[in-house]
Amino acid sequence: MSPRSSEERREAKRRKKEEKRLRKEEKRRRREERHRRKEERRASKAKGKAVVTVTPPEKDYSGADDSDDNCHDRDQTCKGQIEEVENEQQRLEIELRRKALESLRAKKAVSH
């Protein structure tokens, strides 16, 4: 063997090692970016869930006199609608969790 081939092998080994390090670094960078984007989506969804938007009932412009009692009734209706939406959302989340647990138990039963 010539000394040149030994040097070439060392150089090739060094290059491979450097390329491997660069690939690992790129993978890590992509993974961190994915996690960051996922966390941003999660945060924006959480922010969206915190604000429940319910459109108020249409205002009647037929010439009827809007008294303070009528406004109070509309506010109560709006609060009732918000509570109803929140209760429905909570019920759906509980149902979804229950189904997920059921599915998980079924999977475990099949695998054993």
Summary of the structure (lengths in Angstrom):
residues: 112
radius of gyration: 31.1
end to end distance: 58.8
largest distance: 105.2
contacts: 197
relative contact order: 0.04
helix: 82%
strand: 0%
